[in-house]
Amino acid sequence: MNTYTDIPFAKGHGTGNDFLILDDPHGRLRLNTADVTRLCSRREGLGADGLLRLVRTTAHPDASTMSRQAEWFMDYRNADGSEGSMCGNGARLVGRYLVVAGHYRPGRLALATRAGVRDVHVPADPDADVSVAMGRPTLPGPADITVTAGEGCWPALHVDVGNPHAVVVVDDLAHPGTLGDAPAVAPASAYPHGTTVEFVHDLGSGHLVVRVHERGVGETPSCGTGACAAVAAVRHHGPQSAGPSCYAVDFPGGRLRVDVDAHGSMTLSGPAHLTALGTLVPRDVRGSGIARTAAAHA
């Protein structure tokens, strides 16, 4: 990691799905896999399910073509250091941070991601839900996907929400077991870079309960894109025209809401809380210890 100066950071979560945000407007940080895994480590770093580096679109090669649509780019990394294209809870938390940090006023803002530009709405009330327009999920195939976890094996549906998902509908969320290891997905060629897996129990009347094993992370308390993928799968398996347009999606970490418009485009809403603000100290400046927290908020 670079040693040019202390690096502003924030930590927060959406329904228990927690992230680190690094404020790097000029794109000077060069984060390698070891940097990301150390920062996200719950023993050696600050601990998080993922890392969100904020860079101005004009300063990042992956975002330069979106600079006329959005000022900021969300460079998303999974906890294992791998790149991610989209993160629903992360986008909502970044929206909250951009307002708290004074980069935007409350209201609607455009955020560039590797999956495209997403509109985020951040109310002035710091306790109000933050929403992000997720677009329309696609079900690109391939067919005949299976997921094995615990002692069970189920057919799965491939859903793309800007990132890949394999969604399994189950009768009991206990059936997949502990999810300590990544579920086995077949055929291997379906997801050459891995996938996030959702186990969904449909309670009816627009109410879903979900467990998720995130690619590059493990089982997490919640997943924003996973909520949208779960809704897409349930609608695919049932009569869409008769289905509700608003879904409550419960995870172990809390509830997210997914609204579906007449064209199938989804809006994800839920809480987004910042819990700490501070500065990272480069490792070779302080020797041991990768960061110190300057301020925390309960």
N, C-alpha and C positions, 0 to 999 in steps of 0.2 A: 504494500500500500504506500501511496505517496507520503512525503513528509513535509510538504510545503507549508502547512498551517493546520490549526485545529479545524475540525470539520463539523458543522452543525448537524445534529441529528434529532429525530423524534422517534418515539416508540408509541404504538397504539394498537388497537384491535377493533375488529368488527365481529360481534358474537363469539369472542374467544379466539378467533383466527388472528394471530398477532404478527406485526411487521415492524421492521426498522425502516425509517425514511432518512436518506442522506440527501442533504440540500447541496447540490453541486451544480449551480447554474451554468458555469462555464465549461463543464465537462472535463475538469482537470484530473479527476480521480481515475485510476486504472486499477480496477478490482479484478483480482484473479480468483480462481476457485477456492484457494486456501483462505483468502481474505473473507470471502462470503461465508464459508462454513464456520470460520472462527467467530465472526460477528454473530451468526445465528445460533451458535452453540449455547446451550443453557448452562454449561459448566465453565467454558472458557471465554465466553463473550457476553453479549447483552441478552441473547436468547430471542428467537423469533421463528415463525414458520416461513418467512421469506424476507427479502430485502428489496426496497423500492428506492432507486436512485433517481432524484429529480434533476433533469438537465433541460436547459432551454432547447427548443427544437432546432434552433439555428446552430447549436453547438454539438449536435450528435448526428453521425452519419445515418443512423437508422431512422431519423425523424426529420431530416432536412426537407423532404418532399411534403411534409405536413405543416411547415412553418407558417403558411398563410392561414391555416385553419386553427392552429393551437399554438400557444406560447410555450407550454411545458410538455416534456416527454417523460413518461414513466418507464424507466429501465428496470424491468422486473427480473429478479433472480430467485430461484427456489433455494431452500435451505442447504441443498447439496452443491450450490454454486452454479447450477445449470440455468440457462436463459429460459424465461417464460414469455409467452406472447401476450397473455391477458390475465388479469386477476380482478374479479369483481369486488371483493371486499377490500383489496388493496387500492383500487381506483377510488372507492368511496372514502377511504381513510386519507388518501392523498388530497382529495378535494377538501376535506376538513382541514388538513395541514396548510394548504395553500391560502385558505381564508385566515386561519389563526396567525400564520406568519406574515400576513399583510400583503401577499402577492395578488389577492383578489378580494373583492367585496363579496358578501353573501349573495347567493343567487346561482345562476347557471354559468358554468365555465366549460371550456373545451379542453380535453386532455388527450394527448397523443400517446398511443400504445403501439406495440408491434402488430396488433390486430386491427389497427386503424384508429381514427379519432372517435372518442366517446364523450358524450355530454354528461356532466355531473352536476347535480343540483344540491347546493349546500345551504340550508336555511340559516337565518341569523341566530336562531335559538340553538345554543351549543348542545342541548340535549335532544334535539329533534333528529329524526332519521335523515340520513343522506342517501340519495338515489343516483343511479347511473343507468343510462340507456345502453342496453347490451346488444341491441340489434336482434336479428332473427337467427336462431340456431339452425344449423343444417344437419341433415342425417345422411352423410355421404357414403355410408357403407364402410367397409365391406360387410356382407352378411355372414351369418354362421359364426359369430364371435361367442366365445364362452369365457366365463370367469370362474376360477376355482379359489375358494378360501375356506378355512376351517376344514370341515369334512363335506362340504357341498360343492356342487358345480351347477352353474346356471347359464342360460342364454343371456346375452347382453346386447344392448343397442349402442351403436357408435353415434355419438352426438358431438358436433363441433360448435363451441361457443367462443370462438377465437382461440381456443386451445382444445385438445382432444379429451373425450370422456368415454368410458364404457359404463353404461348404466344398467343395473340389474334390479328388477322388481322382485321383492321377496315377501313372504308371509310373516316373517319374524326377523327383526334386526339382530337378534342374537345368533342366528344361523351362521353368519360369516366368521364367528369366533372373535379373537382378540384383535385381529388386523395388525399384529405386531410386525408381520412381514407383508410385503407387497403381494396382493392377490395375483395369481398366475392368469395371464390373459392369452388366449389362443385364437387364431394362429399368431405366432410371434411377428409375422410380417405385417399384421394389421396396424401395429403401433411400433415402428422401428425405434422411436425415441421415448417410448414409454407412454403411459396414460394415467389419468386420474380415474379412479373407480368409485362409483356411487352405488350404495345399496339402499333401495327406496321401498318404503311401505306406504301404500296409498290408503288413507283412512276414509277417503270419499269427501265429497262436497268441497273440493279444493284444499284439502289438508293433507300434507305429506310429512313423513318423518324420515330422516336420512342419516346414514353414516357414510363417511368418505375417507378414502385413502388417497392422499394427494401425491402426484408424481414428484419425486425428488424431496419429499418431506416425510410422509408417513400418515397415520391417522391424525386428523386435525379436528378441532371442535366445530368447525364450520367451513364452508367453501361457497363463495358467491357464484362463480361460474358453475359449480356443482349444483346449486339450487336451480339455476336456469336449465341445466342439462336434465335434472330430475323431472322438472315440469314438462320439458319437451318430450321426454320418454313416455310419461304418463298420458300426455295428449296424443302421442302417436299410437299408443296401444288402445286408446278409447275413442269414443265419438267426440271429435273436437268441437263440432258445432253445438253440441249439448253441454259441453264442459264449461266450467266457470272461467272468468277472465282474470280473476285475482286468486292467487294461491298463497297460503301460509305454509312455509317450509321450515320445519323444526329440526334443528341439529342438537347435538349434546351441548353446544355452547349458546344456544338461543334461537330465536326466530328471525327469519328473513321473509320478505314479501316479494313475490314476483307477479307483476301485472303484464298481461298479454293483450296487445291491441288486435284489431280486426285483421291485420296483415301478418300476425304471428310474431311481431317484434316485442321484445321483453324489456321491462324496466325492473331493476333490482333495487330494493330499498331495505334499510335496516340501520341499526345504531353504528356509529363510528366514533370511538373515543380515543383521544390522545392521553397517554398516561405519563409521559416523560419527555422533557426537552433537555438537550445538553450538547456537549462537544466530544467528538472522538479524538483521542490522542494517538498519533501514529505509533506503532509498536516499538520502533527503534528509537523513539524519543524518550519513552518512559521505561523501556526495557520490558518488564513483565506488565501485564495488564493492558488490554487493548482500548479501554475507554473509561471515561469517568462521567458521571451524570451531574449536570449542572443544576437542574431543577426537576422536580417531580410533582405530579398533580394526582391526587387520589381520585 
